Amino acid sequence: MRICFVGLGTMGLPMASRLLDAGFSLAAWDVLDSAGAALPGRRDTLEEAAEGADVVVTMLPEGTHVATVHDRLRDSGQDRRRVYLDSSTIDVATTRRLAARAAEAGHGFVDAPVSGGAEGAAAGGLSFMVGGSAAEVARVRPLLEALGSRIMQFGEAGAGQAAKACHNMICGITALGVSEAFALADALGLDRQHFFELCAGAAAQSWILQNRCPVPGPAPDAPASNDYRPGFAARLMAKDLRLAQEAARASGQETPFGAEAARRFTAFAEAGGGDLDFSAIYREIRDGSDGG
């Protein structure tokens, strides 16, 4: 199986490296010449990277970027049947449109957004939320198994993105709650390490607490203990929360906590915190700003 991997950023580069380590034949490309420059199989053009590919994997910031890749490859005249495997986090409507266009051209499509961060990507411990036909998912399953420890299929194309929107809404809401609790603990003079240990071993335990503890110290490997280097950037959290709100509006479901999380993270990102890890919103909460 020959793979074309497009997007060599914070998540894409360790994912591509993991596939190479697993023995897959892989060619890669990124719009930035500097991204993944040392990666074996790095190509100068998208078309060169996709030549002869059985699967085209995209890991890109926005739905428009994924659509551009699909358009360029369709217009390139490469007619080999392939599966487009999109692990970006984009909106459900765009995902379904891309799946339909791929099918019209005789190609397969699977949406498989991820959870687990750059750490999970490097370790092969990602969780995949998958949408697509059983046959197409079966074709790409060997790739998913090399990259992740959990592969959950939710339905046809678009279902993976729907699951990711709901999942990340929980993450955003939880991050605000954890940050508010630590800000209050600071204000009340509690020892941060003791408070962290309490929460980690009690009902307040969560992945967000353990891996994105918002204060420096208690979790040495968390971004907060490393100058809030992402991790998962606040601007990406804001984007994902806005996607969840788009999905909520389209389905007629009210999500007031999710809406507030989208508002807070968007304001935080636009105020200059976008390239910090999303846990850095703790500092804004601690200092009394509501981001509005």
MIRO-77756 format. One record per residue (C-alpha): z, x, y; residue number from 0. Coordinates in steps of 0.05 Angstrom, whole numbers, plus 32768, in hexadecimal, padded with zeros to 4 digits. Each point is the difference from the previous one (the first is absolute). Example, Ala and Ser with C-alpha at 12.3 -4.5 7.8 and 13.67 -1.06 7.14 Angstrom:
! MIRO-77756
<atom><Z>809C</Z><X>80F6</X><Y>7FA6</Y><resi>0</resi></atom>
<atom><Z>7FF3</Z><X>801B</X><Y>8045</Y><resi>1</resi></atom>
END
This chain:
! MIRO-77756
<atom><Z>8000</Z><X>8000</X><Y>8000</Y><resi>0</resi></atom>
<atom><Z>7FEB</Z><X>801C</X><Y>8043</Y><resi>1</resi></atom>
<atom><Z>802A</Z><X>7FEE</X><Y>803D</Y><resi>2</resi></atom>
<atom><Z>7FF0</Z><X>8001</X><Y>804A</Y><resi>3</resi></atom>
<atom><Z>8040</Z><X>8000</X><Y>8029</Y><resi>4</resi></atom>
<atom><Z>7FFB</Z><X>7FED</X><Y>8049</Y><resi>5</resi></atom>
<atom><Z>803B</Z><X>800B</X><Y>802F</Y><resi>6</resi></atom>
<atom><Z>802A</Z><X>8040</X><Y>7FFB</Y><resi>7</resi></atom>
<atom><Z>803B</Z><X>7FEF</X><Y>802C</Y><resi>8</resi></atom>
<atom><Z>804A</Z><X>7FFC</X><Y>7FF2</Y><resi>9</resi></atom>
<atom><Z>7FF6</Z><X>7FD5</X><Y>7FC2</Y><resi>10</resi></atom>
<atom><Z>7FB8</Z><X>800F</X><Y>7FED</Y><resi>11</resi></atom>
<atom><Z>8006</Z><X>804C</X><Y>7FFA</Y><resi>12</resi></atom>
<atom><Z>8039</Z><X>8000</X><Y>7FCD</Y><resi>13</resi></atom>
<atom><Z>7FDF</Z><X>7FC7</X><Y>7FDA</Y><resi>14</resi></atom>
<atom><Z>7FBE</Z><X>8027</X><Y>7FFC</Y><resi>15</resi></atom>
<atom><Z>8026</Z><X>803F</X><Y>7FEC</Y><resi>16</resi></atom>
<atom><Z>8024</Z><X>7FD9</X><Y>7FCA</Y><resi>17</resi></atom>
<atom><Z>7FBE</Z><X>7FE7</X><Y>7FE2</Y><resi>18</resi></atom>
<atom><Z>7FE4</Z><X>8047</X><Y>7FFF</Y><resi>19</resi></atom>
<atom><Z>803F</Z><X>8018</X><Y>7FDD</Y><resi>20</resi></atom>
<atom><Z>7FF7</Z><X>7FC9</X><Y>7FCD</Y><resi>21</resi></atom>
<atom><Z>7FBB</Z><X>801B</X><Y>7FEF</Y><resi>22</resi></atom>
<atom><Z>7FD3</Z><X>7FCD</X><Y>8023</Y><resi>23</resi></atom>
<atom><Z>7FBD</Z><X>8016</X><Y>801C</Y><resi>24</resi></atom>
<atom><Z>8009</Z><X>7FF3</X><Y>804B</Y><resi>25</resi></atom>
<atom><Z>7FDA</Z><X>800B</X><Y>8040</Y><resi>26</resi></atom>
<atom><Z>8023</Z><X>7FEF</X><Y>8042</Y><resi>27</resi></atom>
<atom><Z>7FF0</Z><X>7FF4</X><Y>8049</Y><resi>28</resi></atom>
<atom><Z>8024</Z><X>7FF0</X><Y>8041</Y><resi>29</resi></atom>
<atom><Z>7FE5</Z><X>7FF2</X><Y>8045</Y><resi>30</resi></atom>
<atom><Z>802C</Z><X>8039</X><Y>801A</Y><resi>31</resi></atom>
<atom><Z>7FE4</Z><X>8043</X><Y>7FEB</Y><resi>32</resi></atom>
<atom><Z>8046</Z><X>801E</X><Y>7FFF</Y><resi>33</resi></atom>
<atom><Z>801C</Z><X>7FCC</X><Y>7FD0</Y><resi>34</resi></atom>
<atom><Z>8007</Z><X>801B</X><Y>7FB9</Y><resi>35</resi></atom>
<atom><Z>7FD5</Z><X>803C</X><Y>8013</Y><resi>36</resi></atom>
<atom><Z>801C</Z><X>8029</X><Y>7FC6</Y><resi>37</resi></atom>
<atom><Z>7FFA</Z><X>7FC8</X><Y>7FCC</Y><resi>38</resi></atom>
<atom><Z>7FD1</Z><X>8013</X><Y>7FC7</Y><resi>39</resi></atom>
<atom><Z>7FC4</Z><X>7FD2</X><Y>8001</Y><resi>40</resi></atom>
<atom><Z>8004</Z><X>7FF3</X><Y>804B</Y><resi>41</resi></atom>
<atom><Z>7FBA</Z><X>7FED</X><Y>8018</Y><resi>42</resi></atom>
<atom><Z>7FE0</Z><X>8002</X><Y>8045</Y><resi>43</resi></atom>
<atom><Z>7FE5</Z><X>7FB9</X><Y>8000</Y><resi>44</resi></atom>
<atom><Z>8014</Z><X>7FBD</X><Y>7FE2</Y><resi>45</resi></atom>
<atom><Z>7FBD</Z><X>7FF8</X><Y>7FDF</Y><resi>46</resi></atom>
<atom><Z>8006</Z><X>8044</X><Y>7FDE</Y><resi>47</resi></atom>
<atom><Z>8046</Z><X>7FF0</X><Y>7FE6</Y><resi>48</resi></atom>
<atom><Z>7FE8</Z><X>7FBC</X><Y>7FE5</Y><resi>49</resi></atom>
<atom><Z>7FC2</Z><X>801A</X><Y>7FDC</Y><resi>50</resi></atom>
<atom><Z>8006</Z><X>7FEC</X><Y>7FB7</Y><resi>51</resi></atom>
<atom><Z>8045</Z><X>7FE2</X><Y>8008</Y><resi>52</resi></atom>
<atom><Z>8019</Z><X>7FCB</X><Y>7FCF</Y><resi>53</resi></atom>
<atom><Z>803B</Z><X>7FEE</X><Y>802D</Y><resi>54</resi></atom>
<atom><Z>8006</Z><X>8005</X><Y>804C</Y><resi>55</resi></atom>
<atom><Z>8049</Z><X>8001</X><Y>8015</Y><resi>56</resi></atom>
<atom><Z>8011</Z><X>7FF2</X><Y>8049</Y><resi>57</resi></atom>
<atom><Z>8043</Z><X>800F</X><Y>8020</Y><resi>58</resi></atom>
<atom><Z>7FF4</Z><X>7FF2</X><Y>804A</Y><resi>59</resi></atom>
<atom><Z>8027</Z><X>7FE4</X><Y>803B</Y><resi>60</resi></atom>
<atom><Z>7FDA</Z><X>7FC0</X><Y>8010</Y><resi>61</resi></atom>
<atom><Z>7FD2</Z><X>7FCD</X><Y>7FE1</Y><resi>62</resi></atom>
<atom><Z>7FC8</Z><X>8013</X><Y>802F</Y><resi>63</resi></atom>
<atom><Z>8003</Z><X>8047</X><Y>7FE4</Y><resi>64</resi></atom>
<atom><Z>7FFA</Z><X>7FE8</X><Y>7FB9</Y><resi>65</resi></atom>
<atom><Z>7FC6</Z><X>7FD2</X><Y>8013</Y><resi>66</resi></atom>
<atom><Z>7FDC</Z><X>803A</X><Y>8022</Y><resi>67</resi></atom>
<atom><Z>8005</Z><X>802A</X><Y>7FC0</Y><resi>68</resi></atom>
<atom><Z>7FE3</Z><X>7FC6</X><Y>7FD7</Y><resi>69</resi></atom>
<atom><Z>7FC8</Z><X>7FF5</X><Y>8033</Y><resi>70</resi></atom>
<atom><Z>7FED</Z><X>8049</X><Y>8002</Y><resi>71</resi></atom>
<atom><Z>7FFC</Z><X>8005</X><Y>7FB5</Y><resi>72</resi></atom>
<atom><Z>7FD9</Z><X>7FC0</X><Y>7FF9</Y><resi>73</resi></atom>
<atom><Z>7FCE</Z><X>8019</X><Y>8034</Y><resi>74</resi></atom>
<atom><Z>7FFB</Z><X>8045</X><Y>7FE0</Y><resi>75</resi></atom>
<atom><Z>7FD4</Z><X>7FE6</X><Y>7FC8</Y><resi>76</resi></atom>
<atom><Z>8030</Z><X>8016</X><Y>7FC9</Y><resi>77</resi></atom>
<atom><Z>7FF7</Z><X>7FC9</X><Y>7FCD</Y><resi>78</resi></atom>
<atom><Z>802D</Z><X>8017</X><Y>7FC8</Y><resi>79</resi></atom>
<atom><Z>8031</Z><X>7FC9</X><Y>7FED</Y><resi>80</resi></atom>
<atom><Z>8046</Z><X>8012</X><Y>8014</Y><resi>81</resi></atom>
<atom><Z>8044</Z><X>7FE2</X><Y>800B</Y><resi>82</resi></atom>
<atom><Z>801C</Z><X>8001</X><Y>8047</Y><resi>83</resi></atom>
<atom><Z>804B</Z><X>800B</X><Y>7FF9</Y><resi>84</resi></atom>
<atom><Z>8024</Z><X>7FF5</X><Y>8042</Y><resi>85</resi></atom>
<atom><Z>8048</Z><X>8019</X><Y>8005</Y><resi>86</resi></atom>
<atom><Z>8003</Z><X>7FF7</X><Y>804C</Y><resi>87</resi></atom>
<atom><Z>802D</Z><X>7FCB</X><Y>801E</Y><resi>88</resi></atom>
<atom><Z>7FD1</Z><X>7FCF</X><Y>8023</Y><resi>89</resi></atom>
<atom><Z>7FFB</Z><X>7FB5</X><Y>800C</Y><resi>90</resi></atom>
<atom><Z>7FF3</Z><X>7FCF</X><Y>7FC8</Y><resi>91</resi></atom>
<atom><Z>7FC3</Z><X>7FE1</X><Y>8021</Y><resi>92</resi></atom>
<atom><Z>7FDC</Z><X>8043</X><Y>8008</Y><resi>93</resi></atom>
<atom><Z>8011</Z><X>8012</X><Y>7FB8</Y><resi>94</resi></atom>
<atom><Z>7FE1</Z><X>7FC0</X><Y>7FE5</Y><resi>95</resi></atom>
<atom><Z>7FC2</Z><X>800A</X><Y>802B</Y><resi>96</resi></atom>
<atom><Z>7FF7</Z><X>8048</X><Y>7FE7</Y><resi>97</resi></atom>
<atom><Z>8009</Z><X>7FE8</X><Y>7FB8</Y><resi>98</resi></atom>
<atom><Z>7FCB</Z><X>7FCB</X><Y>8009</Y><resi>99</resi></atom>
<atom><Z>7FCF</Z><X>8031</X><Y>801F</Y><resi>100</resi></atom>
<atom><Z>800C</Z><X>8032</X><Y>7FC9</Y><resi>101</resi></atom>
<atom><Z>7FF2</Z><X>7FCB</X><Y>7FCB</Y><resi>102</resi></atom>
<atom><Z>7FC0</Z><X>7FEB</X><Y>8023</Y><resi>103</resi></atom>
<atom><Z>7FE8</Z><X>8048</X><Y>7FFB</Y><resi>104</resi></atom>
<atom><Z>8013</Z><X>8004</X><Y>7FB7</Y><resi>105</resi></atom>
<atom><Z>803F</Z><X>802A</X><Y>8008</Y><resi>106</resi></atom>
<atom><Z>8048</Z><X>7FF3</X><Y>7FEC</Y><resi>107</resi></atom>
<atom><Z>803B</Z><X>7FFC</X><Y>802F</Y><resi>108</resi></atom>
<atom><Z>804B</Z><X>8008</X><Y>7FF6</Y><resi>109</resi></atom>
<atom><Z>8035</Z><X>7FFF</X><Y>8037</Y><resi>110</resi></atom>
<atom><Z>803D</Z><X>8029</X><Y>7FEE</Y><resi>111</resi></atom>
<atom><Z>802D</Z><X>800E</X><Y>803C</Y><resi>112</resi></atom>
<atom><Z>803C</Z><X>802C</X><Y>7FF1</Y><resi>113</resi></atom>
<atom><Z>804A</Z><X>8007</X><Y>800B</Y><resi>114</resi></atom>
<atom><Z>8028</Z><X>8040</X><Y>7FF7</Y><resi>115</resi></atom>
<atom><Z>7FED</Z><X>802C</X><Y>803B</Y><resi>116</resi></atom>
<atom><Z>7FE6</Z><X>8047</X><Y>8000</Y><resi>117</resi></atom>
<atom><Z>8038</Z><X>8014</X><Y>7FD1</Y><resi>118</resi></atom>
<atom><Z>7FE9</Z><X>7FCE</X><Y>7FCC</Y><resi>119</resi></atom>
<atom><Z>7FB7</Z><X>8015</X><Y>8009</Y><resi>120</resi></atom>
<atom><Z>8010</Z><X>8049</X><Y>7FF2</Y><resi>121</resi></atom>
<atom><Z>802B</Z><X>7FF0</X><Y>7FC4</Y><resi>122</resi></atom>
<atom><Z>7FD2</Z><X>7FCB</X><Y>7FE1</Y><resi>123</resi></atom>
<atom><Z>8035</Z><X>7FCC</X><Y>800B</Y><resi>124</resi></atom>
<atom><Z>7FDB</Z><X>7FCD</X><Y>802B</Y><resi>125</resi></atom>
<atom><Z>8004</Z><X>7FB5</X><Y>7FF5</Y><resi>126</resi></atom>
<atom><Z>7FBD</Z><X>7FDC</X><Y>8003</Y><resi>127</resi></atom>
<atom><Z>7FF7</Z><X>7FB8</X><Y>8013</Y><resi>128</resi></atom>
<atom><Z>7FBC</Z><X>7FEE</X><Y>7FE2</Y><resi>129</resi></atom>
<atom><Z>7FCB</Z><X>7FCB</X><Y>800B</Y><resi>130</resi></atom>
<atom><Z>7FBE</Z><X>7FFB</X><Y>7FDB</Y><resi>131</resi></atom>
<atom><Z>7FE0</Z><X>7FE7</X><Y>7FC0</Y><resi>132</resi></atom>
<atom><Z>801F</Z><X>8016</X><Y>7FBF</Y><resi>133</resi></atom>
<atom><Z>7FC1</Z><X>8027</X><Y>7FED</Y><resi>134</resi></atom>
<atom><Z>7FFE</Z><X>8028</X><Y>8042</Y><resi>135</resi></atom>
<atom><Z>804A</Z><X>800E</X><Y>7FFF</Y><resi>136</resi></atom>
<atom><Z>7FF9</Z><X>801A</X><Y>7FB9</Y><resi>137</resi></atom>
<atom><Z>7FCA</Z><X>8031</X><Y>8018</Y><resi>138</resi></atom>
<atom><Z>802D</Z><X>801F</X><Y>8035</Y><resi>139</resi></atom>
<atom><Z>8042</Z><X>7FFC</X><Y>7FD9</Y><resi>140</resi></atom>
<atom><Z>7FFD</Z><X>8049</X><Y>7FEA</Y><resi>141</resi></atom>
<atom><Z>8000</Z><X>8015</X><Y>8049</Y><resi>142</resi></atom>
<atom><Z>8039</Z><X>7FD1</X><Y>8011</Y><resi>143</resi></atom>
<atom><Z>8028</Z><X>801A</X><Y>7FC5</Y><resi>144</resi></atom>
<atom><Z>7FF7</Z><X>8048</X><Y>8017</Y><resi>145</resi></atom>
<atom><Z>8019</Z><X>7FEE</X><Y>8045</Y><resi>146</resi></atom>
<atom><Z>8036</Z><X>7FCC</X><Y>7FF4</Y><resi>147</resi></atom>
<atom><Z>803A</Z><X>7FEB</X><Y>7FD5</Y><resi>148</resi></atom>
<atom><Z>7FF8</Z><X>7FB5</X><Y>800D</Y><resi>149</resi></atom>
<atom><Z>7FBF</Z><X>7FD9</X><Y>7FFF</Y><resi>150</resi></atom>
<atom><Z>8006</Z><X>7FB6</X><Y>800E</Y><resi>151</resi></atom>
<atom><Z>7FC4</Z><X>7FD2</X><Y>8001</Y><resi>152</resi></atom>
<atom><Z>8007</Z><X>7FC2</X><Y>802B</Y><resi>153</resi></atom>
<atom><Z>7FBD</Z><X>7FDE</X><Y>7FF9</Y><resi>154</resi></atom>
<atom><Z>7FB9</Z><X>8006</X><Y>801A</Y><resi>155</resi></atom>
<atom><Z>7FE9</Z><X>802C</X><Y>803A</Y><resi>156</resi></atom>
<atom><Z>802E</Z><X>7FF9</X><Y>803C</Y><resi>157</resi></atom>
<atom><Z>803E</Z><X>7FF1</X><Y>7FD7</Y><resi>158</resi></atom>
<atom><Z>8017</Z><X>8048</X><Y>8003</Y><resi>159</resi></atom>
<atom><Z>7FFD</Z><X>8000</X><Y>804C</Y><resi>160</resi></atom>
<atom><Z>8025</Z><X>7FBE</X><Y>8001</Y><resi>161</resi></atom>
<atom><Z>8038</Z><X>801E</X><Y>7FD6</Y><resi>162</resi></atom>
<atom><Z>8003</Z><X>803E</X><Y>802C</Y><resi>163</resi></atom>
<atom><Z>8006</Z><X>7FD6</X><Y>803F</Y><resi>164</resi></atom>
<atom><Z>803C</Z><X>7FDB</X><Y>7FE3</Y><resi>165</resi></atom>
<atom><Z>801E</Z><X>8040</X><Y>7FE5</Y><resi>166</resi></atom>
<atom><Z>7FFB</Z><X>8026</X><Y>8042</Y><resi>167</resi></atom>
<atom><Z>801D</Z><X>7FC5</X><Y>8026</Y><resi>168</resi></atom>
<atom><Z>803F</Z><X>8008</X><Y>7FD6</Y><resi>169</resi></atom>
<atom><Z>8000</Z><X>804B</X><Y>800F</Y><resi>170</resi></atom>
<atom><Z>7FFA</Z><X>7FF5</X><Y>804B</Y><resi>171</resi></atom>
<atom><Z>8036</Z><X>7FCB</X><Y>8002</Y><resi>172</resi></atom>
<atom><Z>802E</Z><X>802B</X><Y>7FD5</Y><resi>173</resi></atom>
<atom><Z>7FF5</Z><X>803D</X><Y>802B</Y><resi>174</resi></atom>
<atom><Z>8017</Z><X>7FDA</X><Y>803D</Y><resi>175</resi></atom>
<atom><Z>803E</Z><X>7FE7</X><Y>7FDC</Y><resi>176</resi></atom>
<atom><Z>8012</Z><X>8046</X><Y>7FE6</Y><resi>177</resi></atom>
<atom><Z>7FF5</Z><X>801E</X><Y>8045</Y><resi>178</resi></atom>
<atom><Z>802B</Z><X>7FCA</X><Y>8022</Y><resi>179</resi></atom>
<atom><Z>8038</Z><X>800B</X><Y>7FCE</Y><resi>180</resi></atom>
<atom><Z>8001</Z><X>804B</X><Y>800A</Y><resi>181</resi></atom>
<atom><Z>7FFE</Z><X>7FF7</X><Y>804C</Y><resi>182</resi></atom>
<atom><Z>803C</Z><X>7FD1</X><Y>7FFA</Y><resi>183</resi></atom>
<atom><Z>8024</Z><X>8031</X><Y>7FD1</Y><resi>184</resi></atom>
<atom><Z>7FF5</Z><X>8037</X><Y>8034</Y><resi>185</resi></atom>
<atom><Z>801B</Z><X>7FD4</X><Y>8037</Y><resi>186</resi></atom>
<atom><Z>803E</Z><X>7FF0</X><Y>7FD6</Y><resi>187</resi></atom>
<atom><Z>800C</Z><X>804A</X><Y>7FF2</Y><resi>188</resi></atom>
<atom><Z>7FF2</Z><X>7FFE</X><Y>7FB5</Y><resi>189</resi></atom>
<atom><Z>7FF0</Z><X>803F</X><Y>7FDA</Y><resi>190</resi></atom>
<atom><Z>7FB5</Z><X>7FFE</X><Y>7FF2</Y><resi>191</resi></atom>
<atom><Z>8004</Z><X>8022</X><Y>7FBD</Y><resi>192</resi></atom>
<atom><Z>8037</Z><X>7FD2</X><Y>7FE6</Y><resi>193</resi></atom>
<atom><Z>7FDC</Z><X>7FC3</X><Y>801A</Y><resi>194</resi></atom>
<atom><Z>7FBF</Z><X>8016</X><Y>7FDE</Y><resi>195</resi></atom>
<atom><Z>8024</Z><X>800C</X><Y>7FBE</Y><resi>196</resi></atom>
<atom><Z>8021</Z><X>7FBB</X><Y>8005</Y><resi>197</resi></atom>
<atom><Z>7FBD</Z><X>7FDD</X><Y>800B</Y><resi>198</resi></atom>
<atom><Z>7FDC</Z><X>8029</X><Y>7FCC</Y><resi>199</resi></atom>
<atom><Z>8031</Z><X>7FEA</X><Y>7FCB</Y><resi>200</resi></atom>
<atom><Z>800A</Z><X>7FB8</X><Y>8016</Y><resi>201</resi></atom>
<atom><Z>7FD9</Z><X>7FC1</X><Y>800E</Y><resi>202</resi></atom>
<atom><Z>7FDE</Z><X>801F</X><Y>803D</Y><resi>203</resi></atom>
<atom><Z>7FDA</Z><X>8033</X><Y>7FD6</Y><resi>204</resi></atom>
<atom><Z>7FB5</Z><X>8002</X><Y>8009</Y><resi>205</resi></atom>
<atom><Z>7FC4</Z><X>802F</X><Y>7FFC</Y><resi>206</resi></atom>
<atom><Z>7FFF</Z><X>8001</X><Y>804C</Y><resi>207</resi></atom>
<atom><Z>8049</Z><X>8015</X><Y>8004</Y><resi>208</resi></atom>
<atom><Z>7FF8</Z><X>8036</X><Y>7FCB</Y><resi>209</resi></atom>
<atom><Z>7FBE</Z><X>801D</X><Y>8016</Y><resi>210</resi></atom>
<atom><Z>7FFD</Z><X>7FEF</X><Y>804A</Y><resi>211</resi></atom>
<atom><Z>8049</Z><X>8004</X><Y>8015</Y><resi>212</resi></atom>
<atom><Z>7FF7</Z><X>7FFB</X><Y>804C</Y><resi>213</resi></atom>
<atom><Z>8036</Z><X>8032</X><Y>8015</Y><resi>214</resi></atom>
<atom><Z>7FFE</Z><X>804C</X><Y>7FF5</Y><resi>215</resi></atom>
<atom><Z>802C</Z><X>801D</X><Y>7FCB</Y><resi>216</resi></atom>
<atom><Z>8011</Z><X>7FD0</X><Y>7FC7</Y><resi>217</resi></atom>
<atom><Z>7FBB</Z><X>8005</X><Y>7FDE</Y><resi>218</resi></atom>
<atom><Z>7FE8</Z><X>8049</X><Y>800A</Y><resi>219</resi></atom>
<atom><Z>7FB9</Z><X>7FF2</X><Y>7FEA</Y><resi>220</resi></atom>
<atom><Z>7FF7</Z><X>7FC2</X><Y>802C</Y><resi>221</resi></atom>
<atom><Z>7FD6</Z><X>8005</X><Y>803F</Y><resi>222</resi></atom>
<atom><Z>803D</Z><X>7FF4</X><Y>802C</Y><resi>223</resi></atom>
<atom><Z>801C</Z><X>8042</X><Y>7FE6</Y><resi>224</resi></atom>
<atom><Z>7FBF</Z><X>8023</X><Y>8011</Y><resi>225</resi></atom>
<atom><Z>7FF3</Z><X>7FEC</X><Y>8049</Y><resi>226</resi></atom>
<atom><Z>7FE3</Z><X>7FBD</X><Y>7FE8</Y><resi>227</resi></atom>
<atom><Z>7FC0</Z><X>8020</X><Y>7FE7</Y><resi>228</resi></atom>
<atom><Z>7FDB</Z><X>7FCA</X><Y>7FD8</Y><resi>229</resi></atom>
<atom><Z>8006</Z><X>7FE9</X><Y>7FCA</Y><resi>230</resi></atom>
<atom><Z>7FDF</Z><X>7FC1</X><Y>8014</Y><resi>231</resi></atom>
<atom><Z>7FEF</Z><X>7FFF</X><Y>804A</Y><resi>232</resi></atom>
<atom><Z>801B</Z><X>7FC8</X><Y>802B</Y><resi>233</resi></atom>
<atom><Z>7FBA</Z><X>7FEF</X><Y>8018</Y><resi>234</resi></atom>
<atom><Z>7FEC</Z><X>7FF3</X><Y>7FB8</Y><resi>235</resi></atom>
<atom><Z>803D</Z><X>7FD5</X><Y>7FF4</Y><resi>236</resi></atom>
<atom><Z>7FEE</Z><X>7FD9</X><Y>803F</Y><resi>237</resi></atom>
<atom><Z>7FB8</Z><X>7FF7</X><Y>7FE6</Y><resi>238</resi></atom>
<atom><Z>8017</Z><X>7FE8</X><Y>7FBC</Y><resi>239</resi></atom>
<atom><Z>8031</Z><X>7FCE</X><Y>801F</Y><resi>240</resi></atom>
<atom><Z>7FC8</Z><X>7FE5</X><Y>802C</Y><resi>241</resi></atom>
<atom><Z>7FD5</Z><X>7FF8</X><Y>7FC2</Y><resi>242</resi></atom>
<atom><Z>8038</Z><X>7FD8</X><Y>7FE0</Y><resi>243</resi></atom>
<atom><Z>8002</Z><X>7FD3</X><Y>803E</Y><resi>244</resi></atom>
<atom><Z>7FB5</Z><X>7FF5</X><Y>7FFB</Y><resi>245</resi></atom>
<atom><Z>8009</Z><X>7FEB</X><Y>7FB8</Y><resi>246</resi></atom>
<atom><Z>8039</Z><X>7FD2</X><Y>8013</Y><resi>247</resi></atom>
<atom><Z>7FD8</Z><X>7FDE</X><Y>8037</Y><resi>248</resi></atom>
<atom><Z>7FC4</Z><X>7FF8</X><Y>7FD1</Y><resi>249</resi></atom>
<atom><Z>802B</Z><X>7FE0</X><Y>7FCB</Y><resi>250</resi></atom>
<atom><Z>8029</Z><X>7FD5</X><Y>8030</Y><resi>251</resi></atom>
<atom><Z>8041</Z><X>8021</X><Y>7FEC</Y><resi>252</resi></atom>
<atom><Z>8036</Z><X>800E</X><Y>8035</Y><resi>253</resi></atom>
<atom><Z>8022</Z><X>8044</X><Y>7FF9</Y><resi>254</resi></atom>
<atom><Z>802E</Z><X>8008</X><Y>803C</Y><resi>255</resi></atom>
<atom><Z>8023</Z><X>803F</X><Y>7FE6</Y><resi>256</resi></atom>
<atom><Z>7FBD</Z><X>801F</X><Y>7FF0</Y><resi>257</resi></atom>
<atom><Z>7FE6</Z><X>7FED</X><Y>8045</Y><resi>258</resi></atom>
<atom><Z>803B</Z><X>8021</X><Y>8021</Y><resi>259</resi></atom>
<atom><Z>7FF8</Z><X>803F</X><Y>7FD6</Y><resi>260</resi></atom>
<atom><Z>7FB6</Z><X>8003</X><Y>8014</Y><resi>261</resi></atom>
<atom><Z>8012</Z><X>7FF8</X><Y>8049</Y><resi>262</resi></atom>
<atom><Z>8036</Z><X>8036</X><Y>7FFE</Y><resi>263</resi></atom>
<atom><Z>7FD8</Z><X>8034</X><Y>7FDB</Y><resi>264</resi></atom>
<atom><Z>7FC1</Z><X>7FF3</X><Y>802A</Y><resi>265</resi></atom>
<atom><Z>8028</Z><X>8009</X><Y>8040</Y><resi>266</resi></atom>
<atom><Z>8022</Z><X>803F</X><Y>7FE5</Y><resi>267</resi></atom>
<atom><Z>7FBC</Z><X>801E</X><Y>7FEC</Y><resi>268</resi></atom>
<atom><Z>7FE0</Z><X>7FEF</X><Y>8043</Y><resi>269</resi></atom>
<atom><Z>803B</Z><X>801E</X><Y>8026</Y><resi>270</resi></atom>
<atom><Z>7FF3</Z><X>8044</X><Y>7FE1</Y><resi>271</resi></atom>
<atom><Z>8021</Z><X>7FFE</X><Y>7FBC</Y><resi>272</resi></atom>
<atom><Z>7FC1</Z><X>7FF2</X><Y>7FD8</Y><resi>273</resi></atom>
<atom><Z>7FF9</Z><X>8044</X><Y>7FE0</Y><resi>274</resi></atom>
<atom><Z>8049</Z><X>8004</X><Y>7FEC</Y><resi>275</resi></atom>
<atom><Z>8019</Z><X>7FE5</X><Y>7FBE</Y><resi>276</resi></atom>
<atom><Z>800F</Z><X>7FB6</X><Y>8005</Y><resi>277</resi></atom>
<atom><Z>804A</Z><X>800E</X><Y>7FF5</Y><resi>278</resi></atom>
<atom><Z>8002</Z><X>801E</X><Y>8046</Y><resi>279</resi></atom>
<atom><Z>8005</Z><X>7FBA</X><Y>801B</Y><resi>280</resi></atom>
<atom><Z>804A</Z><X>8009</X><Y>7FF3</Y><resi>281</resi></atom>
<atom><Z>8006</Z><X>802A</X><Y>803F</Y><resi>282</resi></atom>
<atom><Z>7FE3</Z><X>7FC7</X><Y>802A</Y><resi>283</resi></atom>
<atom><Z>8030</Z><X>7FCE</X><Y>7FE0</Y><resi>284</resi></atom>
<atom><Z>803B</Z><X>8030</X><Y>800A</Y><resi>285</resi></atom>
<atom><Z>7FF0</Z><X>8008</X><Y>8049</Y><resi>286</resi></atom>
<atom><Z>7FFD</Z><X>7FB5</X><Y>800C</Y><resi>287</resi></atom>
<atom><Z>7FB6</Z><X>7FF4</X><Y>800A</Y><resi>288</resi></atom>
<atom><Z>7FE0</Z><X>7FC4</X><Y>7FDF</Y><resi>289</resi></atom>
<atom><Z>7FB9</Z><X>801B</X><Y>8008</Y><resi>290</resi></atom>
<atom><Z>7FEC</Z><X>7FC5</X><Y>802A</Y><resi>291</resi></atom>
END
